[in-house]
């Protein structure tokens, strides 16, 4: 078998697992760019303003991918330990960050445990139902379960979007964002379950289907951002399409990253990925305060990002000290 054939037979799961930290670092930085409005990117910042939040979808895909292996290692009697590890990974850092931000008047009472951030609420719900999803895709037809969950998410959005209009923003974002991001989370579990090779994932039919889904999501998000053509919360539906294109995007990125030989670059992005939760918890509040500084956009940008990373590293250090032996 020649080298090209061997490459095509390479399993993508070890490839994604090996570049997971690097990927998380890149996507965290993309999310930070999406949340920053410091005027330093100019016209080049428009694509990030429209599509930068796809970094969250990539995070959820990687989370679902990783949780599949975590659940495979746990027997039913170990589910308590599974939930404990997930909570220990999130809550200490969220509580510490929330208390500090609350004292600085940068978050309301819900911020004390990070619940002011929709992603924290959504990921906790997805962690809660992950064992149930795991059982479905391992004991039944995995593809049919994936398609059924996408259909349920779409139907749920159609039902809940009008029903929730009179409710609080907290309630709306929790339910709607969780439904919208459930498919990409399950897609991560599905890819881990199927353990495709490059030959399988790079089939022309899937590539074409994936590109069509990505193009449709790009177009719908563009309409929402530029022309405000989609009514409130209907812009959540493109996330269902993103789920089908995410395996291709993650696989191609993993291939590119695996060929980077400069170790320093790898270490930097992997380190950012290791602190991604802490960066997420603090960066928006820091960016908000930095935007009020009467300095040049470039200096404001450097100051905001520098403070965000410093605070995130300190937060991780403190949380790790308070919870020795925790696992991500």
HUJORA-V470993 format. One record per residue. N is the residue number from 1. PHI is phi in whole degrees, -180 to 180 (999 if undefined). PSI is psi in whole degrees, 0 to 359 (NA if undefined). BURIAL is I if it has 9 or more other ideal C-beta (glycine too) atoms within 8 Angstrom, else O. Layout:
N/PHI/PSI/BURIAL  N/PHI/PSI/BURIAL
//
This chain:
1/999/128/O  2/-78/174/O  3/-64/320/O  4/-64/323/O  5/-67/320/O  6/-63/320/I  7/-61/320/O  8/-68/333/I  9/-88/356/I  10/-62/133/I  11/-75/137/I  12/-80/339/I  13/-64/313/I  14/-63/328/O  15/-64/312/I  16/-67/318/I  17/-60/321/I  18/-72/338/O  19/-112/11/I  20/-58/312/I  21/-63/317/I  22/-61/313/I  23/-59/316/I  24/-64/324/I  25/-64/315/I  26/-62/314/I  27/-71/328/I  28/-65/319/I  29/-65/323/I  30/-63/318/I  31/-63/320/I  32/-62/317/I  33/-61/321/I  34/-63/324/I  35/-87/352/I  36/-98/139/I  37/-132/65/O  38/-103/2/I  39/70/23/O  40/-99/344/O  41/-92/342/O  42/61/219/O  43/-67/338/O  44/-72/345/O  45/-82/349/I  46/-61/311/O  47/-58/323/O  48/-68/322/I  49/-64/330/O  50/-89/320/I  51/-121/1/O  52/-61/334/I  53/-72/354/O  54/-65/343/I  55/-59/327/I  56/-65/319/I  57/-64/320/I  58/-64/320/I  59/-61/315/I  60/-68/324/I  61/-60/311/I  62/-64/324/I  63/-64/313/I  64/-62/320/I  65/-60/311/I  66/-68/322/I  67/-67/332/I  68/-58/315/I  69/-71/324/I  70/-63/319/I  71/-72/327/I  72/-66/333/O  73/-81/345/O  74/-104/133/I  75/-81/166/O  76/-54/328/O  77/-73/346/O  78/-100/8/O  79/-62/327/I  80/-61/319/O  81/-67/323/O  82/-59/309/I  83/-65/322/I  84/-61/316/O  85/-65/321/I  86/-65/316/I  87/-67/321/O  88/-66/328/I  89/-68/325/I  90/-100/309/I  91/-65/314/I  92/-56/312/I  93/-64/320/I  94/-66/320/I  95/-69/315/I  96/-62/311/I  97/-63/318/I  98/-62/317/I  99/-64/318/I  100/-66/314/O  101/-65/325/I  102/-67/317/I  103/-65/329/O  104/-88/6/O  105/63/34/O  106/-106/359/I  107/-152/153/I  108/-86/190/O  109/-62/329/O  110/-68/340/I  111/-73/351/I  112/-63/335/I  113/-124/22/I  114/77/7/I  115/-76/355/I  116/-74/346/O  117/-99/122/I  118/-62/326/O  119/-62/320/I  120/-64/317/I  121/-63/317/I  122/-67/316/I  123/-68/327/I  124/-65/320/I  125/-66/316/I  126/-65/323/I  127/-62/320/I  128/-62/318/O  129/-94/357/O  130/-56/316/I  131/-60/324/I  132/-66/316/O  133/-64/321/I  134/-60/315/I  135/-62/320/O  136/-63/312/I  137/-81/347/I  138/-97/336/O  139/-104/343/O  140/-122/183/O  141/-66/113/O  142/-63/318/I  143/-66/318/O  144/-64/321/O  145/-63/317/I  146/-60/312/I  147/-65/323/O  148/-65/320/O  149/-66/321/I  150/-62/317/I  151/-64/318/O  152/-64/319/O  153/-63/316/I  154/-63/314/I  155/-64/320/O  156/-63/319/I  157/-65/318/I  158/-62/325/O  159/-79/312/O  160/-80/332/I  161/-55/308/I  162/-71/327/O  163/-68/330/O  164/-92/1/I  165/-61/329/O  166/-93/3/O  167/-96/180/O  168/-71/156/O  169/-62/325/O  170/-58/312/O  171/-68/316/I  172/-61/310/I  173/-68/324/I  174/-63/309/I  175/-72/311/I  176/-70/317/I  177/-67/325/I  178/-66/316/I  179/-63/319/I  180/-68/327/I  181/-98/355/I  182/-59/316/I  183/-61/318/I  184/-70/328/I  185/-64/313/I  186/-67/328/I  187/-60/321/I  188/-61/317/I  189/-66/322/I  190/-65/316/I  191/-64/319/I  192/-64/321/I  193/-64/317/I  194/-83/334/O  195/51/55/O  196/-65/155/I  197/-93/168/I  198/-59/323/I  199/-59/320/O  200/-75/317/O  201/-74/337/I  202/-98/20/I  203/-63/138/O  204/-54/322/O  205/-63/316/O  206/-70/320/I  207/-59/315/I  208/-63/314/O  209/-61/317/I  210/-63/315/I  211/-65/324/I  212/-64/316/O  213/-63/316/I  214/-65/317/I  215/-63/318/O  216/-64/318/I  217/-65/319/I  218/-59/314/I  219/-66/315/O  220/-65/321/I  221/-69/326/I  222/-65/316/I  223/-60/318/I  224/-63/316/I  225/-76/316/O  226/-85/313/O  227/-109/356/O  228/52/42/O  229/-79/341/O  230/-103/134/O  231/-69/168/O  232/-52/130/O  233/76/344/I  234/-70/345/O  235/-73/359/I  236/-77/337/I  237/-65/326/I  238/-59/338/I  239/-67/336/I  240/-68/325/I  241/-72/322/I  242/-58/326/I  243/-57/324/I  244/-78/337/I  245/-93/346/I  246/-62/318/I  247/-58/319/I  248/-65/314/I  249/-63/315/I  250/-67/320/I  251/-63/314/I  252/-65/319/O  253/-65/319/I  254/-63/321/I  255/-62/315/I  256/-63/315/O  257/-65/322/I  258/-65/343/I  259/-99/2/O  260/-80/120/O  261/-95/348/O  262/-79/103/O  263/-63/326/O  264/-60/317/O  265/-60/314/O  266/-59/314/I  267/-64/320/O  268/-63/310/I  269/-69/325/I  270/-66/322/I  271/-64/317/I  272/-61/319/I  273/-62/323/I  274/-66/333/I  275/-101/14/I  276/-61/319/I  277/-61/313/I  278/-65/321/I  279/-62/316/I  280/-62/321/I  281/-67/330/I  282/-112/339/I  283/-67/323/I  284/-66/319/O  285/-65/319/I  286/-67/318/I  287/-62/322/I  288/-62/315/I  289/-69/321/I  290/-65/327/I  291/-65/342/I  292/-89/353/O  293/-73/136/O  294/-89/66/O  295/-134/172/O  296/-65/151/O  297/-55/321/O  298/-65/315/O  299/-66/322/O  300/-63/319/I  301/-62/310/I  302/-63/318/O  303/-62/314/I  304/-63/314/I  305/-70/321/I  306/-61/314/O  307/-65/321/I  308/-61/314/I  309/-70/320/I  310/-63/313/O  311/-64/322/I  312/-65/317/I  313/-64/317/I  314/-63/318/O  315/-62/316/I  316/-63/318/I  317/-61/314/O  318/-66/315/I  319/-62/320/I  320/-65/322/I  321/-67/325/O  322/-77/337/O  323/-128/69/I  324/-61/140/O  325/82/8/O  326/-70/156/I  327/-124/144/O  328/-73/NA/O
//
